[in-house]
Amino acid sequence: MADLRRIAFLLERANEATYRVRAFRSAAATIAKTPADELAERAGAGTLAKLAGVGEVTARCVTESLAGEEPVYLRRLAGTEGTDLPAAAAALRAALRGDCHVHSDWSDGGSPIEEMALAAADLGHEWFVLTDHSPKLTVARGLTADRLRRQLDHVARLNEALPAGFRILTGIEVDILADGRLDQEDELLARLDLVVGSVHSGLRDDAARMTRRMVTAIANPHLDVLGHMTGRKVTAAGAGDAAHSKTRTRPPSDFDLAKVLAACVEHDKAVEINSRPDRLDPPKRMLTVAVEAGCLFSVDTDAHAPGQLDWLDFGCERAALCGVPTERVINTWTAERLLKWTASHS
């Protein structure tokens, strides 16, 4: 039911625990498969909670919905959504057309690609880039070359059925390996619309080694966006992000910021402003330096669940505070302009 899905979305947006989100999404799936007359009968008899996947709290929400009322649980969540963005951040948020960093249940995300796509369309996106993980990140069920090929075929089919005005762009969040190589076959990387490259291992490498690693990756013609540049974690991971759920905080990696940013400018690559509340990467002091260096940027959610697609506000607020010019944010571009830019790298 719509109310249960909306509750799950708001819980994801609030970075609540995965088990809470799962309870509402599981209940929604069960309710969707149950005939309307049976639902009405069970609501009257108080036996909704006997359905598989429906608990006492979700049953109460369903009963209230069936009575034509907004569930109290939903009303309470909606009342705590937060305050309006400052003007500059709101203007940037309104200019965004898509998101360059999104995960699905093909790797460590919590929802199918089509569910993520429909949620993005509901938020007003024109496109997003599907960027599931690459093979070496086994904890996140990274995609082998064969699985990525299957995903590309699946996305092509989905795009034929999605609402008009929205499309999924193909991509990957590829691991930047210890020597700066990218963790996927060159032939496949060349087929993708956009490639985000991120460091997920060896985060405590010394500065010289980390700098060489990042600069080598940035120079690779297949890489388009440098993902969560410092690798820091500022709080515990949230709903739907099982791969990182054991990490509470983590300091930034050590590298020569000036050299890394100069490489981004030289090779026309974008620096990601990661909007995840547990990352908020890069730190504002580095983001300000990146603005002064003349970098392009991508304000992304790194979403692993539908509700997390609405985290763009966090990135926009940081971008506005640091003076990021809207014209240098690549996800304010149309899909056609974005694809022309990524194609220029190879």
C-alpha positions in Angstrom: 0.0 0.0 0.0 1.1 3.6 -0.7 1.1 4.6 2.9 3.4 1.8 3.9 5.8 2.5 1.1 5.8 6.2 2.0 6.6 5.3 5.6 9.5 3.1 4.4 10.8 6.0 2.1 10.7 8.5 5.0 12.5 6.0 7.3 15.2 5.5 4.7 15.5 9.3 4.2 15.9 9.7 8.0 18.7 7.0 7.9 16.8 4.8 10.3 17.8 1.2 11.0 17.4 -1.3 8.2 15.0 -3.6 10.2 12.5 -0.8 10.5 12.5 -0.1 6.8 12.3 -3.8 6.0 9.2 -4.2 8.2 7.2 -1.7 6.2 8.4 -2.8 2.8 7.7 -6.4 3.6 4.2 -5.5 4.9 3.6 -3.5 1.7 4.5 -6.4 -0.5 2.2 -8.7 1.5 -0.7 -6.3 1.4 -0.3 -5.7 -2.3 -0.8 -9.5 -2.9 -3.8 -9.8 -0.6 -7.3 -9.4 -2.1 -9.2 -6.2 -1.0 -12.1 -8.1 0.5 -9.8 -10.2 2.6 -8.0 -7.1 3.8 -11.2 -5.5 4.8 -12.4 -8.6 6.6 -9.1 -9.0 8.5 -9.0 -5.3 9.4 -12.5 -5.6 10.9 -11.6 -8.8 12.8 -8.2 -7.4 13.9 -6.3 -10.3 12.3 -4.1 -8.4 9.8 -1.0 -9.2 11.9 -1.5 -12.9 11.1 -0.5 -12.3 7.5 3.1 -13.2 6.8 5.3 -10.1 7.0 2.7 -7.9 8.8 3.3 -6.9 12.4 1.3 -5.1 15.0 2.5 -1.7 14.0 2.1 -2.2 10.2 -1.3 -3.8 10.8 -2.4 -0.7 12.7 -1.2 1.5 9.8 -3.1 -0.6 7.3 -6.3 -0.4 9.4 -6.1 3.3 9.5 -5.4 3.6 5.8 -8.4 1.3 5.0 -10.6 3.6 7.1 -9.6 6.5 4.9 -7.3 8.1 7.6 -3.6 9.0 7.3 -1.8 6.6 9.6 -0.6 8.2 12.8 2.9 6.7 12.2 3.1 8.4 8.8 1.8 11.7 10.1 4.4 11.7 12.9 7.2 11.0 10.4 6.1 13.6 7.9 6.0 16.1 10.7 9.7 15.7 11.4 11.0 15.9 7.9 13.1 18.9 8.6 13.3 22.6 7.7 13.5 24.3 4.3 16.9 24.7 2.6 18.6 28.1 2.6 18.0 29.9 -0.7 21.3 29.1 -2.4 21.1 25.4 -1.5 17.5 25.3 -2.6 18.3 26.9 -5.9 21.0 24.3 -6.6 18.7 21.5 -5.5 16.0 22.7 -8.0 18.6 22.8 -10.8 19.6 19.1 -10.3 18.3 16.8 -13.0 19.8 13.5 -11.8 22.1 11.6 -9.6 25.4 10.0 -10.7 25.8 7.5 -7.8 23.0 5.0 -7.1 23.1 1.3 -6.0 20.6 -1.5 -6.3 20.1 -5.0 -5.0 22.4 -6.3 -7.7 25.2 -5.3 -5.3 24.7 -4.0 -1.8 21.6 -1.9 -2.3 18.3 -2.9 -0.7 15.9 -2.5 -3.6 15.5 -3.6 -7.2 16.6 -1.2 -10.0 13.1 -0.5 -11.1 12.0 0.5 -7.6 14.9 2.9 -7.4 14.1 4.3 -10.8 10.4 4.9 -10.0 11.4 6.6 -6.7 13.8 8.8 -8.6 11.2 9.7 -11.2 8.7 10.6 -8.3 11.4 13.0 -6.9 11.5 14.8 -10.3 14.7 13.3 -11.6 15.1 13.1 -15.3 17.8 10.4 -15.0 20.2 8.6 -12.7 23.3 6.6 -13.2 23.2 3.0 -11.8 26.6 2.5 -10.2 26.7 -0.9 -8.5 30.0 -2.1 -7.1 32.8 -3.8 -9.0 34.1 -7.4 -8.4 36.8 -6.9 -5.8 34.4 -5.4 -3.2 33.0 -8.9 -2.4 31.5 -7.7 0.8 29.2 -5.6 -1.3 28.5 -8.4 -3.9 30.4 -6.5 -6.5 29.4 -7.3 -10.1 31.7 -9.6 -12.1 32.0 -8.9 -15.8 29.3 -11.4 -16.7 26.9 -10.0 -14.1 27.5 -6.5 -15.3 26.8 -7.6 -18.9 23.5 -9.1 -17.7 22.7 -5.9 -15.8 23.2 -3.8 -19.0 20.7 -6.0 -20.8 18.3 -5.7 -17.9 18.6 -1.9 -17.8 17.9 -1.7 -21.6 14.7 -3.6 -21.1 13.7 -1.4 -18.1 14.3 1.8 -20.0 11.6 0.8 -22.5 9.0 0.5 -19.7 9.9 3.4 -17.5 7.8 6.6 -17.3 8.3 9.1 -20.2 10.9 11.7 -19.4 13.0 9.4 -17.2 15.9 7.1 -18.0 18.5 5.0 -16.3 22.1 5.6 -17.4 24.5 2.7 -17.2 27.5 2.9 -14.9 29.5 1.4 -12.1 31.2 2.4 -8.9 34.6 0.9 -9.7 37.2 0.2 -7.1 40.5 2.1 -7.5 43.0 -0.7 -7.0 46.3 -0.3 -5.1 48.2 0.6 -8.3 45.5 3.0 -9.6 44.0 0.6 -12.1 40.2 0.3 -12.3 38.5 -3.0 -11.1 36.7 -4.0 -14.3 37.4 -4.9 -17.9 38.3 -2.0 -20.1 35.8 -3.2 -22.8 33.0 -3.0 -20.3 34.0 0.3 -18.8 34.0 1.7 -22.4 30.4 0.6 -22.8 29.1 2.4 -19.7 27.6 5.8 -19.8 29.5 7.0 -16.7 32.1 5.6 -14.3 32.5 6.6 -10.7 35.9 5.5 -9.3 36.3 5.2 -5.5 38.9 3.9 -3.0 37.5 1.2 -0.7 40.6 -0.5 0.5 44.1 0.5 1.8 42.5 3.7 3.1 45.4 4.1 5.5 48.1 4.1 2.8 50.8 6.7 3.2 50.2 10.0 1.5 52.6 9.5 -1.4 51.2 6.1 -2.3 47.6 7.2 -2.0 48.3 10.3 -4.2 49.9 8.2 -6.9 47.0 5.8 -6.8 44.3 8.5 -7.1 46.1 10.5 -9.8 46.7 7.3 -11.9 43.0 6.5 -11.7 41.9 10.1 -12.5 44.1 10.0 -15.7 42.3 6.8 -16.8 40.0 7.7 -19.7 37.3 5.5 -18.4 36.9 7.3 -15.1 34.5 10.3 -15.0 33.8 11.0 -11.3 36.1 10.6 -8.3 33.8 9.1 -5.6 33.8 10.0 -1.9 37.4 11.4 -2.2 38.7 11.0 1.4 36.9 7.8 2.3 36.0 9.2 5.7 33.0 8.1 7.8 31.5 10.6 10.3 28.7 8.5 11.8 27.4 4.9 11.6 26.0 3.7 8.2 22.3 3.8 7.8 19.5 1.7 6.4 20.1 -0.5 3.4 23.9 -0.2 3.5 25.0 -3.6 4.8 28.5 -3.5 3.4 29.4 -0.6 5.7 27.2 -1.3 8.7 30.0 -2.2 11.1 31.9 1.1 10.6 31.1 3.9 13.0 33.7 6.6 12.2 36.8 6.7 10.0 39.3 9.5 9.5 40.0 10.8 6.0 42.8 9.2 3.9 46.0 11.1 3.7 47.0 12.4 0.2 48.3 15.5 -1.6 45.0 17.4 -2.2 46.6 19.9 -4.6 47.9 17.2 -6.9 44.7 15.2 -6.9 42.6 18.3 -7.7 45.0 19.4 -10.3 44.7 16.0 -12.0 40.9 16.3 -11.9 41.1 19.7 -13.6 43.7 18.5 -16.2 41.7 15.5 -17.2 38.2 17.2 -16.9 37.0 14.9 -14.2 34.4 15.7 -11.5 34.8 15.6 -7.8 31.9 14.0 -6.0 30.1 15.8 -3.2 28.8 12.7 -1.4 25.5 13.5 0.3 25.3 10.4 2.6 24.9 11.6 6.2 27.5 9.1 7.3 30.1 10.4 4.7 29.5 14.1 3.8 32.7 13.8 1.7 34.8 15.8 1.0 35.1 17.9 4.2 34.2 21.5 3.7 37.8 22.7 3.9 38.7 20.5 1.0 35.6 21.3 -0.9 36.5 25.0 -0.8 39.9 24.3 -2.1 38.4 22.2 -5.0 36.2 25.2 -5.9 39.2 27.5 -6.0 41.1 24.9 -8.1 38.3 25.1 -10.8 37.0 21.5 -10.4 33.7 20.2 -11.8 31.5 18.5 -9.2 28.8 15.9 -8.9 26.3 16.2 -6.0 25.3 12.5 -5.4 23.4 10.5 -2.8 25.3 7.2 -3.0 21.8 5.9 -2.4 21.3 2.2 -1.4 17.5 2.5 -0.9 14.7 4.6 -2.4 14.3 7.1 0.5 18.1 7.8 0.3 17.6 9.3 -3.1 16.2 12.3 -1.3 19.5 13.0 0.5 20.6 15.5 -2.2 19.6 18.3 0.1 22.6 17.5 2.4 25.0 17.7 -0.5 23.4 20.9 -1.9 23.7 22.6 1.5 27.4 21.8 1.7 28.0 22.9 -1.9 26.2 26.2 -1.3 28.2 26.9 1.9 31.4 26.3 0.0 30.5 28.5 -3.0 30.2 25.7 -5.6 29.0 27.3 -8.8 25.8 25.7 -10.2 27.2 25.7 -13.7 30.1 23.4 -12.5 27.7 20.7 -11.2 27.4 18.0 -13.8 24.1 16.6 -12.6 22.4 19.9 -13.4 23.0 18.9 -17.0 20.7 17.1 -19.4 21.4 13.4 -20.0 22.6 14.3 -23.5 25.1 16.9 -22.3 26.3 14.5 -19.6 26.9 11.7 -22.1 28.8 14.1 -24.4 31.0 15.0 -21.6 31.8 11.4 -20.5 32.4 10.4 -24.1 35.0 13.2 -24.4 37.2 11.4 -21.8 37.7 8.3 -24.0 
